[in-house]
Amino acid sequence: MADSGAKFNVEQDIRKLVADILETEPDDIDGEARFVQDLGMDSMMALEILAGLEKKYRIVIPEESLAKFVSLNATIKIVGELLGKKA
């Protein structure tokens, strides 16, 4: 059961990070909304999110994974997978 709590914290942390960069409220972000097309994110914002994730979770995001970071839900899933490999 501890795993679901950790997952919730990861989701909450990533949602807050994305909201801070987009200058919006965390609850206003639909998990399926596409960062660029729906939320107006630009490449600098995307890099800021990736750098924040790498720093916070002490992970390295492989370059081939970058194109998969298209929505909040996709980002949470990828980070969760990377954290699972790290454990």
Phi and psi in radians as a Rosetta constraint file:
Dihedral C 1 N 2 CA 2 C 2 CIRCULARHARMONIC -1.077 0.35
Dihedral N 2 CA 2 C 2 N 3 CIRCULARHARMONIC -0.529 0.35
Dihedral C 2 N 3 CA 3 C 3 CIRCULARHARMONIC -1.095 0.35
Dihedral N 3 CA 3 C 3 N 4 CIRCULARHARMONIC -0.720 0.35
Dihedral C 3 N 4 CA 4 C 4 CIRCULARHARMONIC -1.153 0.35
Dihedral N 4 CA 4 C 4 N 5 CIRCULARHARMONIC -0.593 0.35
Dihedral C 4 N 5 CA 5 C 5 CIRCULARHARMONIC -1.156 0.35
Dihedral N 5 CA 5 C 5 N 6 CIRCULARHARMONIC -0.721 0.35
Dihedral C 5 N 6 CA 6 C 6 CIRCULARHARMONIC -1.129 0.35
Dihedral N 6 CA 6 C 6 N 7 CIRCULARHARMONIC -0.698 0.35
Dihedral C 6 N 7 CA 7 C 7 CIRCULARHARMONIC -1.104 0.35
Dihedral N 7 CA 7 C 7 N 8 CIRCULARHARMONIC -0.730 0.35
Dihedral C 7 N 8 CA 8 C 8 CIRCULARHARMONIC -1.076 0.35
Dihedral N 8 CA 8 C 8 N 9 CIRCULARHARMONIC -0.735 0.35
Dihedral C 8 N 9 CA 9 C 9 CIRCULARHARMONIC -1.125 0.35
Dihedral N 9 CA 9 C 9 N 10 CIRCULARHARMONIC -0.695 0.35
Dihedral C 9 N 10 CA 10 C 10 CIRCULARHARMONIC -1.075 0.35
Dihedral N 10 CA 10 C 10 N 11 CIRCULARHARMONIC -0.813 0.35
Dihedral C 10 N 11 CA 11 C 11 CIRCULARHARMONIC -1.060 0.35
Dihedral N 11 CA 11 C 11 N 12 CIRCULARHARMONIC -0.805 0.35
Dihedral C 11 N 12 CA 12 C 12 CIRCULARHARMONIC -1.103 0.35
Dihedral N 12 CA 12 C 12 N 13 CIRCULARHARMONIC -0.764 0.35
Dihedral C 12 N 13 CA 13 C 13 CIRCULARHARMONIC -1.119 0.35
Dihedral N 13 CA 13 C 13 N 14 CIRCULARHARMONIC -0.773 0.35
Dihedral C 13 N 14 CA 14 C 14 CIRCULARHARMONIC -1.177 0.35
Dihedral N 14 CA 14 C 14 N 15 CIRCULARHARMONIC -0.731 0.35
Dihedral C 14 N 15 CA 15 C 15 CIRCULARHARMONIC -1.024 0.35
Dihedral N 15 CA 15 C 15 N 16 CIRCULARHARMONIC -0.747 0.35
Dihedral C 15 N 16 CA 16 C 16 CIRCULARHARMONIC -1.170 0.35
Dihedral N 16 CA 16 C 16 N 17 CIRCULARHARMONIC -0.746 0.35
Dihedral C 16 N 17 CA 17 C 17 CIRCULARHARMONIC -1.036 0.35
Dihedral N 17 CA 17 C 17 N 18 CIRCULARHARMONIC -0.847 0.35
Dihedral C 17 N 18 CA 18 C 18 CIRCULARHARMONIC -1.098 0.35
Dihedral N 18 CA 18 C 18 N 19 CIRCULARHARMONIC -0.759 0.35
Dihedral C 18 N 19 CA 19 C 19 CIRCULARHARMONIC -1.088 0.35
Dihedral N 19 CA 19 C 19 N 20 CIRCULARHARMONIC -0.717 0.35
Dihedral C 19 N 20 CA 20 C 20 CIRCULARHARMONIC -1.060 0.35
Dihedral N 20 CA 20 C 20 N 21 CIRCULARHARMONIC -0.751 0.35
Dihedral C 20 N 21 CA 21 C 21 CIRCULARHARMONIC -1.238 0.35
Dihedral N 21 CA 21 C 21 N 22 CIRCULARHARMONIC -0.646 0.35
Dihedral C 21 N 22 CA 22 C 22 CIRCULARHARMONIC -1.441 0.35
Dihedral N 22 CA 22 C 22 N 23 CIRCULARHARMONIC -0.088 0.35
Dihedral C 22 N 23 CA 23 C 23 CIRCULARHARMONIC 0.985 0.35
Dihedral N 23 CA 23 C 23 N 24 CIRCULARHARMONIC 0.934 0.35
Dihedral C 23 N 24 CA 24 C 24 CIRCULARHARMONIC -2.464 0.35
Dihedral N 24 CA 24 C 24 N 25 CIRCULARHARMONIC 3.124 0.35
Dihedral C 24 N 25 CA 25 C 25 CIRCULARHARMONIC -1.514 0.35
Dihedral N 25 CA 25 C 25 N 26 CIRCULARHARMONIC 2.462 0.35
Dihedral C 25 N 26 CA 26 C 26 CIRCULARHARMONIC -0.939 0.35
Dihedral N 26 CA 26 C 26 N 27 CIRCULARHARMONIC -0.692 0.35
Dihedral C 26 N 27 CA 27 C 27 CIRCULARHARMONIC -1.253 0.35
Dihedral N 27 CA 27 C 27 N 28 CIRCULARHARMONIC -0.212 0.35
Dihedral C 27 N 28 CA 28 C 28 CIRCULARHARMONIC -1.462 0.35
Dihedral N 28 CA 28 C 28 N 29 CIRCULARHARMONIC -0.111 0.35
Dihedral C 28 N 29 CA 29 C 29 CIRCULARHARMONIC -1.676 0.35
Dihedral N 29 CA 29 C 29 N 30 CIRCULARHARMONIC 2.052 0.35
Dihedral C 29 N 30 CA 30 C 30 CIRCULARHARMONIC -1.311 0.35
Dihedral N 30 CA 30 C 30 N 31 CIRCULARHARMONIC 2.284 0.35
Dihedral C 30 N 31 CA 31 C 31 CIRCULARHARMONIC -1.022 0.35
Dihedral N 31 CA 31 C 31 N 32 CIRCULARHARMONIC -0.498 0.35
Dihedral C 31 N 32 CA 32 C 32 CIRCULARHARMONIC -1.625 0.35
Dihedral N 32 CA 32 C 32 N 33 CIRCULARHARMONIC -0.137 0.35
Dihedral C 32 N 33 CA 33 C 33 CIRCULARHARMONIC -1.109 0.35
Dihedral N 33 CA 33 C 33 N 34 CIRCULARHARMONIC 2.328 0.35
Dihedral C 33 N 34 CA 34 C 34 CIRCULARHARMONIC -1.362 0.35
Dihedral N 34 CA 34 C 34 N 35 CIRCULARHARMONIC 2.331 0.35
Dihedral C 34 N 35 CA 35 C 35 CIRCULARHARMONIC -0.959 0.35
Dihedral N 35 CA 35 C 35 N 36 CIRCULARHARMONIC -0.923 0.35
Dihedral C 35 N 36 CA 36 C 36 CIRCULARHARMONIC -1.366 0.35
Dihedral N 36 CA 36 C 36 N 37 CIRCULARHARMONIC -0.961 0.35
Dihedral C 36 N 37 CA 37 C 37 CIRCULARHARMONIC -1.200 0.35
Dihedral N 37 CA 37 C 37 N 38 CIRCULARHARMONIC -0.735 0.35
Dihedral C 37 N 38 CA 38 C 38 CIRCULARHARMONIC -1.686 0.35
Dihedral N 38 CA 38 C 38 N 39 CIRCULARHARMONIC -0.568 0.35
Dihedral C 38 N 39 CA 39 C 39 CIRCULARHARMONIC -1.870 0.35
Dihedral N 39 CA 39 C 39 N 40 CIRCULARHARMONIC -0.081 0.35
Dihedral C 39 N 40 CA 40 C 40 CIRCULARHARMONIC 1.301 0.35
Dihedral N 40 CA 40 C 40 N 41 CIRCULARHARMONIC 0.403 0.35
Dihedral C 40 N 41 CA 41 C 41 CIRCULARHARMONIC -1.234 0.35
Dihedral N 41 CA 41 C 41 N 42 CIRCULARHARMONIC 2.452 0.35
Dihedral C 41 N 42 CA 42 C 42 CIRCULARHARMONIC -1.860 0.35
Dihedral N 42 CA 42 C 42 N 43 CIRCULARHARMONIC 3.095 0.35
Dihedral C 42 N 43 CA 43 C 43 CIRCULARHARMONIC -1.133 0.35
Dihedral N 43 CA 43 C 43 N 44 CIRCULARHARMONIC -0.575 0.35
Dihedral C 43 N 44 CA 44 C 44 CIRCULARHARMONIC -1.175 0.35
Dihedral N 44 CA 44 C 44 N 45 CIRCULARHARMONIC -0.682 0.35
Dihedral C 44 N 45 CA 45 C 45 CIRCULARHARMONIC -1.126 0.35
Dihedral N 45 CA 45 C 45 N 46 CIRCULARHARMONIC -0.722 0.35
Dihedral C 45 N 46 CA 46 C 46 CIRCULARHARMONIC -1.086 0.35
Dihedral N 46 CA 46 C 46 N 47 CIRCULARHARMONIC -0.758 0.35
Dihedral C 46 N 47 CA 47 C 47 CIRCULARHARMONIC -1.120 0.35
Dihedral N 47 CA 47 C 47 N 48 CIRCULARHARMONIC -0.660 0.35
Dihedral C 47 N 48 CA 48 C 48 CIRCULARHARMONIC -1.099 0.35
Dihedral N 48 CA 48 C 48 N 49 CIRCULARHARMONIC -0.728 0.35
Dihedral C 48 N 49 CA 49 C 49 CIRCULARHARMONIC -1.116 0.35
Dihedral N 49 CA 49 C 49 N 50 CIRCULARHARMONIC -0.827 0.35
Dihedral C 49 N 50 CA 50 C 50 CIRCULARHARMONIC -1.072 0.35
Dihedral N 50 CA 50 C 50 N 51 CIRCULARHARMONIC -0.755 0.35
Dihedral C 50 N 51 CA 51 C 51 CIRCULARHARMONIC -1.108 0.35
Dihedral N 51 CA 51 C 51 N 52 CIRCULARHARMONIC -0.710 0.35
Dihedral C 51 N 52 CA 52 C 52 CIRCULARHARMONIC -1.111 0.35
Dihedral N 52 CA 52 C 52 N 53 CIRCULARHARMONIC -0.702 0.35
Dihedral C 52 N 53 CA 53 C 53 CIRCULARHARMONIC -1.152 0.35
Dihedral N 53 CA 53 C 53 N 54 CIRCULARHARMONIC -0.770 0.35
Dihedral C 53 N 54 CA 54 C 54 CIRCULARHARMONIC -1.099 0.35
Dihedral N 54 CA 54 C 54 N 55 CIRCULARHARMONIC -0.717 0.35
Dihedral C 54 N 55 CA 55 C 55 CIRCULARHARMONIC -1.210 0.35
Dihedral N 55 CA 55 C 55 N 56 CIRCULARHARMONIC -0.843 0.35
Dihedral C 55 N 56 CA 56 C 56 CIRCULARHARMONIC -1.088 0.35
Dihedral N 56 CA 56 C 56 N 57 CIRCULARHARMONIC -0.798 0.35
Dihedral C 56 N 57 CA 57 C 57 CIRCULARHARMONIC -1.727 0.35
Dihedral N 57 CA 57 C 57 N 58 CIRCULARHARMONIC 0.008 0.35
Dihedral C 57 N 58 CA 58 C 58 CIRCULARHARMONIC 0.911 0.35
Dihedral N 58 CA 58 C 58 N 59 CIRCULARHARMONIC 0.904 0.35
Dihedral C 58 N 59 CA 59 C 59 CIRCULARHARMONIC -2.160 0.35
Dihedral N 59 CA 59 C 59 N 60 CIRCULARHARMONIC 2.849 0.35
Dihedral C 59 N 60 CA 60 C 60 CIRCULARHARMONIC -1.983 0.35
Dihedral N 60 CA 60 C 60 N 61 CIRCULARHARMONIC 2.152 0.35
Dihedral C 60 N 61 CA 61 C 61 CIRCULARHARMONIC -1.576 0.35
Dihedral N 61 CA 61 C 61 N 62 CIRCULARHARMONIC 2.027 0.35
Dihedral C 61 N 62 CA 62 C 62 CIRCULARHARMONIC -1.065 0.35
Dihedral N 62 CA 62 C 62 N 63 CIRCULARHARMONIC 2.470 0.35
Dihedral C 62 N 63 CA 63 C 63 CIRCULARHARMONIC -0.980 0.35
Dihedral N 63 CA 63 C 63 N 64 CIRCULARHARMONIC -0.623 0.35
Dihedral C 63 N 64 CA 64 C 64 CIRCULARHARMONIC -1.206 0.35
Dihedral N 64 CA 64 C 64 N 65 CIRCULARHARMONIC -0.248 0.35
Dihedral C 64 N 65 CA 65 C 65 CIRCULARHARMONIC -1.535 0.35
Dihedral N 65 CA 65 C 65 N 66 CIRCULARHARMONIC -0.261 0.35
Dihedral C 65 N 66 CA 66 C 66 CIRCULARHARMONIC -0.995 0.35
Dihedral N 66 CA 66 C 66 N 67 CIRCULARHARMONIC -0.682 0.35
Dihedral C 66 N 67 CA 67 C 67 CIRCULARHARMONIC -1.190 0.35
Dihedral N 67 CA 67 C 67 N 68 CIRCULARHARMONIC -0.269 0.35
Dihedral C 67 N 68 CA 68 C 68 CIRCULARHARMONIC -1.474 0.35
Dihedral N 68 CA 68 C 68 N 69 CIRCULARHARMONIC -0.193 0.35
Dihedral C 68 N 69 CA 69 C 69 CIRCULARHARMONIC -1.429 0.35
Dihedral N 69 CA 69 C 69 N 70 CIRCULARHARMONIC 1.320 0.35
Dihedral C 69 N 70 CA 70 C 70 CIRCULARHARMONIC -1.893 0.35
Dihedral N 70 CA 70 C 70 N 71 CIRCULARHARMONIC -0.305 0.35
Dihedral C 70 N 71 CA 71 C 71 CIRCULARHARMONIC -2.616 0.35
Dihedral N 71 CA 71 C 71 N 72 CIRCULARHARMONIC 2.964 0.35
Dihedral C 71 N 72 CA 72 C 72 CIRCULARHARMONIC -1.053 0.35
Dihedral N 72 CA 72 C 72 N 73 CIRCULARHARMONIC -0.822 0.35
Dihedral C 72 N 73 CA 73 C 73 CIRCULARHARMONIC -1.077 0.35
Dihedral N 73 CA 73 C 73 N 74 CIRCULARHARMONIC -0.725 0.35
Dihedral C 73 N 74 CA 74 C 74 CIRCULARHARMONIC -1.126 0.35
Dihedral N 74 CA 74 C 74 N 75 CIRCULARHARMONIC -0.695 0.35
Dihedral C 74 N 75 CA 75 C 75 CIRCULARHARMONIC -1.133 0.35
Dihedral N 75 CA 75 C 75 N 76 CIRCULARHARMONIC -0.767 0.35
Dihedral C 75 N 76 CA 76 C 76 CIRCULARHARMONIC -1.073 0.35
Dihedral N 76 CA 76 C 76 N 77 CIRCULARHARMONIC -0.740 0.35
Dihedral C 76 N 77 CA 77 C 77 CIRCULARHARMONIC -1.112 0.35
Dihedral N 77 CA 77 C 77 N 78 CIRCULARHARMONIC -0.813 0.35
Dihedral C 77 N 78 CA 78 C 78 CIRCULARHARMONIC -1.130 0.35
Dihedral N 78 CA 78 C 78 N 79 CIRCULARHARMONIC -0.800 0.35
Dihedral C 78 N 79 CA 79 C 79 CIRCULARHARMONIC -1.104 0.35
Dihedral N 79 CA 79 C 79 N 80 CIRCULARHARMONIC -0.715 0.35
Dihedral C 79 N 80 CA 80 C 80 CIRCULARHARMONIC -1.026 0.35
Dihedral N 80 CA 80 C 80 N 81 CIRCULARHARMONIC -0.731 0.35
Dihedral C 80 N 81 CA 81 C 81 CIRCULARHARMONIC -1.132 0.35
Dihedral N 81 CA 81 C 81 N 82 CIRCULARHARMONIC -0.747 0.35
Dihedral C 81 N 82 CA 82 C 82 CIRCULARHARMONIC -1.152 0.35
Dihedral N 82 CA 82 C 82 N 83 CIRCULARHARMONIC -0.674 0.35
Dihedral C 82 N 83 CA 83 C 83 CIRCULARHARMONIC -1.188 0.35
Dihedral N 83 CA 83 C 83 N 84 CIRCULARHARMONIC -0.612 0.35
Dihedral C 83 N 84 CA 84 C 84 CIRCULARHARMONIC -1.130 0.35
Dihedral N 84 CA 84 C 84 N 85 CIRCULARHARMONIC -0.659 0.35
Dihedral C 84 N 85 CA 85 C 85 CIRCULARHARMONIC -1.223 0.35
Dihedral N 85 CA 85 C 85 N 86 CIRCULARHARMONIC -0.546 0.35
Dihedral C 85 N 86 CA 86 C 86 CIRCULARHARMONIC -1.280 0.35
Dihedral N 86 CA 86 C 86 N 87 CIRCULARHARMONIC -0.568 0.35
